[in-house]
Amino acid sequence: MLYKELPIFLQKLFGITTLLVVISLDGCNSGNQTDQSPTFTPKTPTINSTTTQPSTTPSSVAAVDHPLVVATDTIICNLVEKIAVDTVDFKCLSSSDSDRQNQPKPEDIQAVEQAKLILYSNENLARSLRNLIQTTVNSAPKVMVDDAVVHTQQSQLARINNTDVSIAENALNMVEVINKSLSEVQPSKASLYTANSQKVIDELNELNAGNDSEFATLSADQRQLVINNQLLAYLKPTPWPDINPKARLTKVPVIMYHDILPKKQVFFDVTQQEFEDHLRRLQSSGATPISVRELITHLRTGLPLPAKPVLLTFDDGYESAYQYVFPLLKKYNYPAAFAIYTSNIGKNTGREHVSWDQLREMALNPLVTIMAHSITHPNDLTVLPDDQLKTEILESKKILETQLSIPIHYFVYPAGHYDVRAKKLVQQGGYEAAMTMNDVKDRFAGESEDLLTINRIGQSRLPYAVTQAWGGAKVSSWVDAPRPRKLKHKNSY
């Protein structure tokens, strides 16, 4: 029942503790790439009442400054408190699973008898309280709030993706039901309730922003296989920064570019025509450019990626990133990541570098992920003294975050060089992952040591990489595999 999963989503909003099944993907919920999560528009609710609705004219409630409102269920109670604030006398009725057969308390009976509005849950309510509410003779409207939620047989996994019914949609429908009910009892406060409801809706939409990316790599049919065959336990992430064993079987190339120029100056340059030819090759071969977020989710959970997944990265922050690459990414609707070292932003060092304003414009686009690449781009981080190494890794993150007003979650080692100290600082600095390179052998992302040393392949190897790219076995192959241990119930999100 969809309503029962709402605590998973509302836990962050209310800070409540409730019994629930948790699929934890900690460390994969944020990124400076903006997720294209929908902004939900609540359905127009219908209030089902077993009794006569009160008049909504001001004269019917003018004599009652603080009507008694009774609600059941922690979620409904919290929503009422956020919307009604101090305009009502409020009584929250609740019972734990172990008390579900107990008789109602005398004070609960009295509250239901005297209430001017009763908001209750039919699905998540002790039988004794449900009977009390339904049988008590009271002219107050009795509103079954969860009647507004979307009923579906799909599991929690399917609802997380925006192609299915969203948990957030139900929360928003409940907000609208409560808003409408309170406004009918207190018409003079209707504008306040509507304003408070909008605040809650805004908070819910913000909390939902990170959810859709988690399972975006699964197509609808693959999600349904997971649902039908109870394979949710396969999706438990590997402890950070380890790479999931299933992801180690895949071949996901992370392609490394530098400057894009009208004419090459050094061997790793790419001309504008060559770069668009690369994008056409990706398109014609059926490759799927992915975001850094999708890659990290895959490496942690083993979730299969789309056909022939490829991640495009661009180092050093040359102006061509804005002038040539960015327009083509928008043309082809391909995501990419840009590793920026901050000291040369807006400068001409023989090559023009992107300006802060250009970088800000790029960072606002959901196709773009910005990564830190140090401050001065040392040729070898491993020879730096500790204090300088710390500055290059930690301060570059702070500078980018301050200038761009976005979180920076990924670091790229200049020239691919790193040591134990560098990895430790990346971890301490709050990065989720880091990228390197290997001039000796082409290595796919799943072959990396861990998330702090993700391998990349030079752009000259793009044709080879595309022919080899493979995002992993479809979920259908998991059906006959040995089942992992079932998920356990936890007491917090």
SVG drawing of the C-alpha trace seen along z (x, -y; Angstrom):
<svg xmlns="http://www.w3.org/2000/svg" viewBox="-25 -36 83 56">
<polyline fill="none" stroke="black" stroke-width="0.4" points="0.0,0.0 1.5,-3.2 0.5,-5.2 2.6,-3.0 5.8,-4.0 5.2,-7.7 7.4,-7.8 10.4,-7.0 9.9,-10.2 8.5,-12.4 11.1,-11.3 13.5,-14.2 10.7,-16.7 9.5,-15.9 12.4,-14.2 10.2,-11.4 11.1,-7.8 8.9,-5.2 9.1,-1.5 9.9,-1.1 11.9,0.8 14.9,-1.2 16.7,-0.9 19.7,-3.0 21.8,-4.6 23.7,-7.0 26.3,-8.9 24.4,-8.6 21.7,-11.2 23.3,-14.4 25.4,-15.9 26.0,-19.2 24.3,-17.9 20.7,-19.1 18.4,-16.1 15.3,-16.6 12.9,-15.7 9.3,-16.7 7.6,-19.4 4.4,-17.7 1.0,-19.3 -1.4,-17.7 -4.7,-16.3 -7.8,-18.0 -8.9,-16.1 -12.4,-14.9 -13.3,-14.8 -15.3,-11.8 -17.3,-12.4 -19.7,-10.0 -21.6,-13.0 -23.0,-16.3 -20.3,-18.8 -20.4,-22.1 -21.3,-25.4 -18.3,-27.2 -19.7,-30.7 -17.8,-32.8 -20.8,-33.1 -20.7,-29.3 -17.2,-29.4 -16.9,-33.0 -17.6,-32.1 -14.8,-29.5 -11.3,-30.9 -9.6,-27.6 -11.7,-24.6 -10.6,-21.2 -9.0,-19.2 -8.4,-15.5 -5.9,-13.6 -4.5,-10.1 -1.2,-8.8 2.1,-10.5 2.3,-11.8 -1.1,-13.4 -0.5,-14.9 2.8,-16.4 1.2,-17.8 -1.7,-19.3 0.8,-21.0 2.8,-22.5 -0.3,-23.8 -2.6,-24.9 0.2,-26.0 -1.4,-27.6 -4.9,-28.4 -6.5,-25.2 -6.6,-23.1 -5.0,-19.9 -5.2,-16.3 -3.1,-13.6 -4.4,-10.0 -1.9,-7.2 -1.2,-3.7 1.7,-1.3 1.3,2.0 1.4,3.8 -1.6,1.7 -3.8,2.1 -6.4,4.2 -6.6,1.9 -9.7,-0.1 -9.5,-3.8 -8.5,-6.0 -11.2,-8.1 -9.5,-11.3 -9.4,-10.0 -13.2,-9.3 -13.8,-12.8 -11.7,-14.4 -13.5,-12.6 -16.9,-13.5 -15.9,-17.2 -13.9,-17.6 -14.9,-20.1 -12.8,-18.2 -11.4,-14.7 -8.6,-13.7 -7.8,-10.1 -6.0,-7.3 -7.9,-4.2 -4.9,-2.1 -2.6,-2.9 -4.9,-3.1 -5.7,-0.8 -9.0,0.9 -10.3,-0.4 -9.6,-4.0 -11.1,-3.5 -14.3,-2.1 -14.4,-5.0 -14.2,-7.6 -16.7,-5.9 -19.3,-5.2 -19.1,-8.3 -22.1,-10.6 -20.6,-13.9 -21.6,-16.6 -17.9,-17.3 -16.6,-16.2 -14.6,-13.0 -12.1,-13.1 -10.2,-9.9 -7.0,-11.6 -5.4,-8.6 -8.3,-8.2 -6.5,-10.8 -3.4,-8.8 -2.7,-6.9 -3.4,-3.2 -1.0,-0.9 0.4,2.6 3.9,1.4 6.6,1.6 8.7,-1.1 11.4,-0.7 9.0,-1.5 7.6,-4.5 11.0,-6.1 11.4,-6.6 9.4,-9.5 7.9,-7.2 5.7,-5.6 3.5,-7.0 5.6,-9.0 5.7,-8.9 5.7,-12.7 2.5,-12.8 0.7,-11.1 2.2,-13.5 1.1,-16.5 -2.4,-15.1 -2.6,-14.7 -1.4,-18.3 -4.2,-19.5 -6.8,-17.4 -5.7,-18.8 -5.6,-22.4 -9.1,-22.1 -10.5,-20.5 -9.0,-23.1 -10.2,-26.0 -13.8,-24.8 -13.7,-24.7 -11.8,-28.0 -12.6,-30.1 -11.1,-33.2 -7.7,-31.3 -7.9,-29.9 -5.3,-32.1 -2.9,-31.2 -3.5,-27.5 -2.9,-27.8 0.3,-29.7 1.5,-27.1 0.5,-24.3 2.6,-25.8 5.6,-25.9 5.2,-22.2 4.7,-21.5 7.9,-23.4 9.8,-21.4 8.5,-18.1 9.4,-19.0 12.9,-19.9 13.3,-16.7 12.2,-14.7 14.7,-16.3 17.4,-13.7 15.2,-10.6 14.7,-10.2 18.3,-9.7 18.8,-6.6 17.0,-4.1 17.1,-6.1 19.3,-3.4 16.5,-0.9 14.0,-0.8 10.3,-0.2 10.4,3.5 13.6,4.0 12.0,2.3 9.0,4.5 11.2,7.6 12.8,6.4 9.3,5.8 7.8,9.1 10.7,11.2 11.4,9.5 15.0,8.6 15.2,5.4 17.9,6.8 20.2,6.9 20.2,3.1 21.9,2.6 25.0,0.5 28.5,1.7 30.2,-0.1 31.9,-3.3 34.4,-3.6 34.3,0.0 32.9,0.9 30.0,3.4 31.0,6.8 28.4,6.6 29.8,3.3 33.2,4.9 31.9,7.1 30.8,4.2 32.7,2.1 31.9,-1.5 34.5,-3.8 35.1,-7.3 36.5,-9.3 39.0,-12.1 39.2,-15.2 41.1,-18.4 40.9,-21.3 38.7,-21.5 40.3,-23.8 39.9,-24.8 43.4,-23.3 45.4,-21.0 48.4,-22.3 49.4,-19.1 48.6,-15.5 45.7,-15.4 43.9,-18.3 40.7,-17.6 39.4,-19.8 35.8,-21.0 35.0,-18.8 36.5,-15.8 34.6,-16.3 31.3,-16.5 32.2,-13.4 32.8,-11.7 29.3,-12.7 27.8,-11.4 29.7,-8.2 28.2,-7.8 24.7,-8.5 25.0,-6.1 26.5,-3.3 23.7,-3.3 25.9,-4.5 24.4,-6.2 26.3,-9.1 25.7,-9.1 26.2,-11.5 28.7,-11.1 25.8,-10.5 24.6,-7.6 28.1,-6.1 28.6,-6.4 25.2,-4.9 26.1,-2.0 29.5,-1.4 28.0,-1.4 24.8,0.7 25.6,2.7 22.4,1.5 22.7,2.0 23.3,-1.0 21.7,-1.7 23.1,-0.2 26.8,-1.1 27.2,-3.6 29.9,-6.2 30.9,-9.1 32.4,-12.2 34.9,-14.3 36.8,-17.5 39.8,-18.6 41.3,-22.0 38.5,-24.4 39.5,-25.8 37.2,-28.3 36.3,-25.7 34.3,-23.9 31.8,-26.8 32.3,-27.9 32.2,-24.5 31.4,-21.6 28.5,-23.1 26.4,-24.0 27.0,-20.5 26.0,-18.8 22.7,-20.7 22.3,-19.9 22.7,-16.1 21.2,-16.2 24.4,-14.5 25.6,-14.9 29.2,-15.5 31.6,-16.5 34.1,-19.3 37.2,-19.2 38.2,-22.8 41.4,-24.0 40.7,-27.5 43.8,-29.6 43.5,-30.1 39.7,-30.8 39.2,-33.8 42.9,-33.9 44.8,-33.6 47.8,-31.4 48.5,-30.8 45.1,-29.2 41.9,-31.0 40.2,-29.6 36.5,-29.7 35.3,-32.7 33.4,-32.5 30.3,-33.8 30.5,-31.2 31.1,-28.5 28.1,-29.6 25.9,-29.4 27.2,-25.9 26.7,-24.7 23.1,-25.7 22.4,-23.2 21.3,-19.7 23.6,-18.2 26.7,-19.6 28.6,-18.3 31.5,-20.4 34.4,-18.6 37.4,-20.0 40.8,-19.7 43.0,-21.4 43.9,-25.1 47.2,-25.4 47.2,-22.0 50.5,-20.7 52.2,-18.2 52.5,-15.6 50.5,-15.9 52.6,-13.1 55.7,-15.4 53.9,-18.2 54.4,-18.8 51.4,-18.0 50.2,-21.5 50.3,-22.4 48.6,-19.1 45.8,-19.8 45.3,-23.3 45.2,-22.0 42.6,-19.3 40.4,-21.0 40.5,-24.7 39.7,-24.1 36.4,-22.5 35.6,-25.5 36.5,-28.0 34.2,-26.3 31.4,-26.0 31.6,-29.6 31.8,-30.9 29.2,-28.6 26.8,-28.2 26.6,-24.4 28.1,-21.4 31.2,-19.9 31.3,-16.1 34.1,-14.9 37.8,-15.5 40.1,-14.8 43.8,-14.2 45.9,-16.5 47.8,-14.3 46.3,-11.3 48.9,-11.3 47.9,-10.5 49.1,-8.7 47.7,-7.6 47.8,-11.1 45.9,-12.5 43.2,-9.8 42.9,-10.4 42.4,-14.2 39.8,-13.5 37.9,-11.4 38.3,-13.9 37.3,-16.8 33.8,-15.3 34.2,-14.2 32.2,-11.2 34.6,-10.0 37.8,-10.9 39.1,-10.2 42.5,-9.4 44.0,-8.1 46.3,-5.3 48.6,-5.9 49.7,-2.3 46.5,-0.4 42.9,-1.2 40.8,-0.4 37.1,-0.7 35.4,-2.3 34.5,1.1 38.2,2.1 39.2,-0.8 40.7,-0.2 37.8,-2.0 35.6,-5.1 38.6,-7.3 40.6,-6.2 38.1,-5.8 40.0,-5.1 39.6,-7.1 40.5,-6.5 42.0,-9.0 39.7,-10.4 41.8,-8.8 40.5,-5.4 36.9,-6.4 36.1,-4.0 37.6,-1.0 35.8,-2.1 32.4,-2.3 32.7,1.1 33.5,2.6 31.1,0.6 28.6,2.7 26.4,1.6 25.8,4.9 23.4,7.8 19.7,7.0 17.7,7.5 16.1,10.6 19.4,12.4 19.1,11.9 15.9,14.0 17.6,17.4 20.6,16.2 21.0,17.0 18.9,14.6 20.8,12.2 19.8,11.8 16.4,10.0 16.3,6.4 15.7,5.9 13.4,3.4 15.1,0.4 13.9,-2.3 15.3,-5.3 15.9,-6.6"/>
</svg>
